[in-house]
């Protein structure tokens, strides 16, 4: 009987000690779980393109490359009991809570990278050059017309100066309208009015091998329509150019333009803005003359 009483007394002491240890333990789990994003693919020239499977870019046809996965860390949530708030020993400052500056965000708008004066409320294509509109950065508008600075005191200028002398330059407090501004005599400016309506101008360019002779040696060269340099293409501002390039070579080629504002997909840099023109095939360049 004594042994049973001793064992019961020991179990009671063990349970009390275990309960005291459990009080000092923090049972909340604070683990920074990391989530790995699924693999995505993008275009080197068009980083806005994202795909979940490998393939080619729908804009330029280049092969999509795998993006680097980004790890997302979940923030650790701490209990209010574990957080220590710093004590503010400064004196409280009176604040005017009457009116606050309300920030209003402008609605989402879209614009053309080549024509920033174009603005639209929905995505689409530019009405001037046909390029895809991109999203504009929203601008925050502050309604600070009714701001009151009750707690601020501005120092008053008690001086009676009416003019400022800055490096021997006197500025009297006269209205700007009465100041004499220098006028430039530009003379008559001549302008040429274009009375030709917009039209579509088409050209066919045939790229082929030829032989040229400089001095006493003959060399292989590439000619366009049998000419080196290629023929001059004439357009008027406002026209639409349609240029069919016929590749009669046994190798890939393309046509690159300088001094023109045109969509990136028609810039003509092979394997960068477009895929090369395959041998014995035809490629159409179509863009507005702006």
C-alpha positions in Angstrom: 0.0 0.0 0.0 2.9 2.3 0.8 4.5 1.6 -2.6 1.2 2.6 -4.4 1.0 5.9 -2.4 4.7 6.6 -3.3 4.1 5.9 -7.0 1.0 8.1 -7.1 2.9 10.9 -5.3 5.7 10.6 -7.9 3.3 10.8 -10.8 1.7 14.0 -9.4 5.1 15.6 -9.0 6.1 14.6 -12.6 2.8 16.0 -14.1 3.3 19.3 -12.2 6.9 19.7 -13.5 5.8 18.9 -17.1 3.1 21.5 -16.9 5.6 24.2 -15.8 7.8 23.3 -18.8 4.9 23.6 -21.3 4.2 27.1 -20.1 7.6 28.3 -21.0 7.5 26.8 -24.5 6.3 28.8 -27.5 4.0 26.5 -29.4 3.6 28.8 -32.4 5.4 27.7 -35.5 7.4 30.4 -37.2 8.7 28.8 -40.4 9.6 30.6 -43.5 8.0 28.5 -46.1 9.2 29.1 -49.6 7.1 28.7 -52.6 8.8 28.2 -56.0 7.0 29.7 -59.0 6.3 27.3 -61.9 8.6 27.4 -64.8 7.8 30.1 -67.3 9.3 31.1 -70.7 9.8 34.5 -72.2 11.2 36.2 -75.3 14.6 37.9 -75.3 13.4 40.8 -77.4 9.8 41.0 -76.0 10.1 40.5 -72.2 6.3 41.1 -71.8 5.7 37.7 -73.4 5.2 34.9 -70.9 4.3 31.3 -71.6 4.1 28.2 -69.5 5.4 25.9 -72.3 8.4 26.3 -74.6 7.8 27.6 -78.1 8.3 30.6 -80.3 7.5 34.3 -79.7 4.2 35.3 -81.3 5.7 38.7 -82.2 9.1 38.0 -83.8 9.2 34.2 -84.0 12.3 33.8 -81.8 12.6 30.8 -79.5 11.4 31.4 -76.0 14.0 31.0 -73.2 13.3 29.8 -69.6 12.9 32.5 -67.0 14.7 32.3 -63.7 12.4 31.0 -60.9 11.7 33.5 -58.1 11.2 32.3 -54.6 8.5 33.8 -52.5 9.0 34.1 -48.8 6.0 34.2 -46.5 6.3 36.9 -43.9 6.6 35.7 -40.3 3.6 36.7 -38.2 4.5 37.6 -34.7 2.1 37.8 -31.8 1.5 41.1 -30.2 2.6 39.6 -26.9 6.1 39.0 -28.4 6.5 42.4 -30.0 8.1 45.2 -28.0 6.9 48.7 -28.9 9.4 51.5 -28.4 8.3 54.0 -25.8 7.9 57.6 -27.1 9.4 60.0 -24.6 8.7 63.1 -26.6 5.9 65.4 -25.9 2.7 64.8 -28.0 2.3 67.2 -30.9 -1.1 68.6 -31.7 -2.3 67.4 -35.1 -5.1 68.7 -37.2 -7.3 65.8 -38.2 -9.9 67.9 -39.9 -9.1 67.3 -43.6 -6.6 65.0 -45.2 -5.1 65.1 -48.7 -7.0 62.5 -50.7 -5.0 60.8 -53.4 -6.9 59.8 -56.5 -5.4 57.5 -59.1 -6.1 58.2 -62.8 -7.8 55.5 -64.8 -5.7 53.1 -66.8 -4.8 54.5 -70.2 -2.8 53.2 -73.2 -0.5 55.1 -75.6 1.8 54.4 -78.6 5.6 54.4 -78.0 6.1 56.2 -81.3 3.2 58.6 -81.0 2.9 59.7 -77.3 0.1 62.0 -78.1 -2.2 59.0 -78.7 -4.2 58.0 -75.6 -6.9 55.3 -75.3 -8.8 53.8 -72.5 -8.7 50.3 -73.9 -5.8 48.3 -75.4 -5.5 48.1 -79.2 -3.4 49.4 -82.1 -2.1 52.9 -82.8 -4.4 54.8 -85.3 -1.3 56.3 -87.0 1.3 53.5 -87.3 -0.6 50.4 -86.3 1.8 49.5 -83.4 0.4 47.9 -80.3 -0.5 50.3 -77.6 1.3 50.0 -74.2 0.0 50.8 -70.7 0.9 54.2 -69.4 2.2 54.6 -65.8 -0.6 55.9 -63.6 -0.1 59.4 -62.1 -1.3 60.2 -58.6 -3.4 63.4 -58.3 -3.3 65.1 -55.0 -6.4 67.2 -54.0 -4.5 69.6 -51.8 -6.7 72.7 -52.5 -8.2 72.7 -49.0 -5.0 72.0 -47.0 -4.8 73.9 -43.7 -1.6 74.4 -41.8 -3.1 75.3 -38.4 -0.1 74.2 -36.5 2.5 75.9 -38.7 3.5 79.5 -38.4 5.2 81.2 -41.3 7.6 83.9 -40.6 6.6 87.3 -41.9 8.9 89.5 -43.9 9.0 92.8 -42.2 11.4 94.4 -44.7 10.1 97.0 -47.1 12.3 96.1 -50.0 10.7 96.4 -53.4 13.6 95.4 -55.6 16.3 92.8 -55.6 19.9 93.5 -56.5 21.4 90.2 -57.8 24.9 90.7 -59.3 24.1 94.3 -60.4 20.8 93.1 -61.9 17.8 95.0 -60.6 14.4 93.3 -60.6 11.6 95.7 -59.7 8.2 94.4 -58.8 6.6 95.3 -62.1 4.2 93.0 -63.9 5.7 90.7 -66.5 3.3 91.9 -69.1 4.9 95.3 -69.2 8.5 93.9 -69.7 10.0 94.3 -73.1 11.1 91.0 -74.5 13.6 90.6 -77.3 12.0 89.7 -80.6 13.7 87.5 -83.2 13.3 88.6 -86.8 12.9 85.2 -88.5 11.6 86.6 -91.7 9.2 84.8 -94.0 9.1 81.0 -93.6 8.4 79.0 -96.7 6.4 75.9 -96.4 5.4 73.3 -99.0 1.8 72.1 -98.9 1.2 68.4 -99.8 -2.0 68.2 -101.7 -1.5 64.5 -102.6 -3.9 62.2 -100.7 -2.5 59.2 -98.8 -1.9 56.2 -101.0 -0.4 52.7 -100.9 3.0 52.5 -102.8 4.1 49.0 -103.7 7.6 47.8 -104.7 9.0 44.4 -105.7 12.6 43.8 -104.8 14.5 40.8 -106.1 17.6 39.9 -104.2 20.0 37.7 -106.3 23.7 36.9 -106.8 25.7 38.8 -109.3 29.4 39.4 -110.2 31.1 42.8 -110.0 34.6 43.8 -111.3 36.7 46.4 -109.5 40.1 46.7 -111.2 41.1 43.4 -112.7 39.4 40.9 -110.4 35.8 39.7 -110.4 34.0 39.2 -107.1 30.7 37.8 -106.0 28.2 40.3 -104.8 24.5 40.6 -103.9 22.3 42.9 -106.1 18.8 44.1 -105.7 16.9 44.2 -109.0 20.2 43.8 -110.7 21.7 47.0 -109.2 24.4 47.9 -106.7 23.3 49.9 -104.7 19.7 48.9 -104.8 17.0 51.2 -106.5 15.8 54.3 -104.7 12.3 53.9 -103.2 10.2 57.1 -103.2 7.4 57.8 -100.8 5.4 60.7 -99.5 4.6 61.3 -95.9 1.3 59.7 -95.1 1.7 56.9 -97.6 1.7 53.2 -96.8 4.7 51.2 -98.0 4.2 47.7 -99.2 7.6 46.2 -100.2 7.7 42.6 -101.3 11.3 41.2 -101.0 11.9 38.1 -103.2 14.9 36.2 -102.0 16.4 34.5 -105.0 19.6 33.6 -103.1 20.5 30.1 -101.8 20.9 31.6 -98.3 18.8 33.5 -95.9 18.6 37.3 -96.0 16.6 40.4 -94.9 16.2 44.1 -95.5 17.1 46.6 -92.7 15.9 50.2 -92.9 17.6 53.4 -91.6 16.1 56.8 -90.9 12.5 55.5 -90.7 10.1 55.4 -87.8 8.4 52.0 -88.3 7.1 49.1 -86.2 9.8 47.0 -84.7 8.7 43.8 -86.4 9.5 45.4 -89.8 12.9 46.8 -88.8 14.5 43.9 -90.7 17.3 42.8 -88.3 17.5 39.0 -88.8 17.1 36.8 -85.7 16.5 40.0 -83.6 13.4 41.8 -84.8 12.3 39.2 -87.4 13.2 35.8 -88.6 15.4 35.7 -91.8 13.8 35.3 -95.2 14.3 31.8 -96.3 15.9 31.1 -99.7 13.5 31.4 -102.7 10.7 32.8 -100.6 9.0 36.2 -100.4 8.5 38.5 -97.4 6.2 41.5 -97.2 7.2 44.7 -95.4 4.2 46.9 -94.7 4.4 50.1 -92.6 3.2 53.7 -92.7 5.5 56.6 -93.8 5.4 59.0 -90.9 
